[in-house]
Amino acid sequence: MQFSVDDQRLLEQIMMLRRDVRGNHFNDRAISDSDIDKILHAGFLAPSVGFSQPWEFVVIRNMSIKQAIADNFKRENGMAAELFEDQKHEQYVKLKLEGILETPINIAVFYRPSPEPVLGQTSMVEMGEYSVVCAIQNMWLMARAMNIGIGWVSILDANSVKETLNAPQENKLVAYLCVGHVDTFLDKPELETLNWKQRKSTDSSVYQNSY
């Protein structure tokens, strides 16, 4: 199958308009099981080192479990706020950085290491985790194409999340995703709009042959 220039432009638009959605932009509209299945299927289509497919997903609808994760976030976020000073601290405490309770679905994404050697992972062990990140990006782009928002919550104690979800000891939490319909997708990433950081230019980060 060959793709057209229009297909390329559409894919670029989806990538450009993907957003890390925060709790203040989700609404209470339900998400169907078929939509969640489609988003998860996109994850399963991701590339993986040695075709190992080392991802596992926990789909969370239970409010008491979500509340435990939200409490985890609150503790970690309070400590994180103290790491920033002056104007950054003032900005930080005003940010809504998750949508754990606001979204109908949370998805915890885990890396499950293989007990056997994995082709392509023998020198760079971290390639397994990178494969899981590819799955997450696939999910994020599919969700955006479906006009569904995803927010990635990283301000969490991962071991506490594992305990809450009864995850196997060997599993590693890679992502905790909040999934829901939104009132709007912002034109630009929120942190770019707030001047927290600016988008890098290609020239600032691409080198030829060596640094």
N, C-alpha and C positions, 0 to 999 in steps of 0.2 A: 504494500500500500504506500502510495506517495501522498504527501500532504502539500497543500497549496500555500501561497503567500498569505492568503486570508486566514488559513488555519494557524500559521505562525503568528500573525498579528493577534489573533484571539487568545492564543496561549500566553503571549506577552502581556496582554491586557489582564488576564486572570492573575498572572504573577505580580503585576504592578499594583493590582487592586486588592490583593490578599492583605488581610489585617489581623493583628493580634488583638482580639476583641476583649474589652474589659467589661466587668459586671454592670456598669452603668449604661451599656448599650444593648444588653440582651433584653428580650421581652419574654412573656410567659407562654408564648405559643408552643404547643407540644410538637415534638419531633417524632415522626413515624418510625417504626422498626425498620421499614424498608429503606428509609433514608440513612439510618445508622448502618445498616448492612452495606449500603453502597459506599459509604465513607470508609468503612473497615475494609471492604474489598479493594479499594484504591490502595490502602496500605499494603495488602498482600501482593499487589502488582509491582512493588518497589524492587529495585535491584538489591542483591545481598551477596556478600563475600562467599564464594564457594557454593552459591545457591543454598546457603544455610538457613535462610528465613528465620532468624533467631528471635523474632518478636512474639510477644504474648500481650493480650489486651484484656483489661478488666473493665467492663461497662457497668457504671455505677448509677443507679436510680434511687437507691435507698437514702432517705433524708438523714437518718442518724449517722450513716457512714459519711455522707457529705459534711455533716456538721463537725464530725471528728477531724476531717481534713481541713475544714475552715478554721477550727481552733488551732490546728498545727500551723497553718499559714499565719494566723494572728500573732502567735508567739514568735515565729521566725521573722515576720515583717517588723515587729517592734524592735528586735535586735538589729535588723538591717538598717533601719532608719537612722540609728545612732552612728553609722559608719560615714554618713554624709554630713557635710558642714555648711553653715551659712545658707546661701540661697538654694543650694541643692537640697539641703535638709528641708527647707520650707516647701520646695516643690514636691519632694518625695512624699511627705506626710499628706499632701493633698491628692495624690494619685490613687485611683481605684485600680488595683493591680491584679484582681482576680474576679471570677464570676462563679465561684464554686456553688453557692446556694441559689444564685439567680438562674442557673441553667438547668434544664430538665435532665440532661445527661452529662456525666463526667466520664472520661476514659483515662485510665492509668495504663501507660505503655511501658512494658518491661523488656529488657534484654535477658534472654535465657542462654547462658553459655553452653556450648556443646562439650560433652565429656570426651569426645574424640577429636583428633586433629581436623581442622577445617582448611580446605584448599584455599590458599590466598591469605590465610590469617595466621600462619605459622611464624611470620616475622613481626607483623604489626597486629597485636592482639586486639587493639582498639577498633579494628575494622568491623568487628561484630556489632559494636555499639553504633558505629557510623551507619551500618546497614539499617538499624532501627530508626535512626534519624531520617534516612531516606523514606522509610515508610510513613513517618509522621508528616514529612513535607508533601508526599502524595495525598494523604488524608486532608491536609490543610487546603491544597489546591482544589481537590474535588469538592470539599465543603463550600469553598468560595464560589465555584462554578454552579453549585446548587443554591446559592444565596443563603448559606448557613454559616454562622460565625463560629470560630474556634479561638479560644484563648489558652495560651500555654503558661501554666503556673509553675515557676521554678523556685519560688521562695518557700520551700518546704523542707522539713527534716525527712530525708528519704527513708531512713530506717523506721521512723514512726509511721510513715505511709505504708511501708511493707507490713508492719505489725497490724495496722488497722485492717489491711486487706488480706491478711493471712498468706502473704506471698512466700514462695519457697525461698529458703535461705540464699541459694545460689543466684537468684534473680536480682537484677539491678534495675531500679526505677530510672527510666530515661526521661519520661514526660508525664505530666498530669494535665489533661486537656479538659476545658470546659466547652461544651458544645450546645449551641442553641440558635434560635432565630434572633435577629437583631432589628432595632428600630432604624439604624442607618449604618452604612459602612463609610468611614471617614475618607476624605479625599487623599489625605496623607497620613502616615503613621503618627499617632498622637505625640510620641516623644520628639518627633521631628518638628511638629507644629509648635510644641512648647519650648523648642530650642534646647532640649536636653542634649541631643546630639544631632549632627547634620549628616546626610547621606554622603558616603564617600564617592569621589569621582573615580572613573576607571583608571585615569592616568596616575592617580595616587597609589594604586595598589597592584598594577600589572607591570611585570618586568619581563625582559626578553633575555632568554638563555641563562641568566644568573642575576643575583641581586647586585 
